[in-house]
Amino acid sequence: MVRDQFSVTGNGGLIATINDELVVEAAAADAEAARTILEQTMTEAFAETFPGAPTNGIATAKIGRNWAEVK
């Protein structure tokens, strides 16, 4: 689902999954758009999996130059 969304927009792409974390690579100019896409897509996937469950705060995406920077 996340990979498909980035393929459509061209704003970057999913490069790794580590347990429950997704790592996305995007140009600095597209970082905010990529964060929005990631949070929305993850929230939508959760809502599809658990209909009726609260979705507030389900996904939080952070922006950094590398994975260690956002940990």
N, C-alpha and C positions, 0 to 999 in steps of 0.2 A: 504494500500500500504506500509506504513512504517512498520507496524507490520509484514507483510509478508517478507519483506527484512531482518529484524532481525531474523526471524525464520529460514531462509535459511543459514545465516552466523553464527549464534550462538554467535554473539558478544555482546549480551545484549538484551534488550527488552524495548518496550514502556510500561511505568507503569502508566502514567496519561496524560490527556489532560485538559488544563485549557484555555478556550476560544481559542485563536489562538496560543497557546504554547503547545508543546509536551515535556514530561519529559521522558527521557530514562535512564535506569540503565544499567551500564556496568562495568566490571572490569577496574581498573585504567590502566592496560596494553593495554586495548582495546579502551580507550577513544577517541583517534584520529581517529581510524577506525569507531567508532560509530558516531562521528561527521560528517565524510565524508559521511557515508551512509545516515544519517538524512538529510543533506543539499542536496545531490543529489536526494534523493527520493522526498523531498518536492518540489524541482525545477521541476522535471519531472511531478509531479502531477499538478502543476500550468500550465506547458506548455500544458498538455493534456486538461485542463479546458479552457485555454485561448490561443488557437493556434495563433501563430504569435506575441503574446505580448512579450516584452523584459523580459528576465529572469535574468538579471544581478542583483545580490544582493537580490534576492527574499527570500532566507532563510539564516539565520545566527544562527549557533549552538554554544553554549558556554559550556565549561567544568568546572564543580565545584563539590564539595563533596555533596552539597545539593542545592535545588531550590533557596533558599534565597541567596546563595553565587553568583549565576550567574545573579540575578536580577539587 
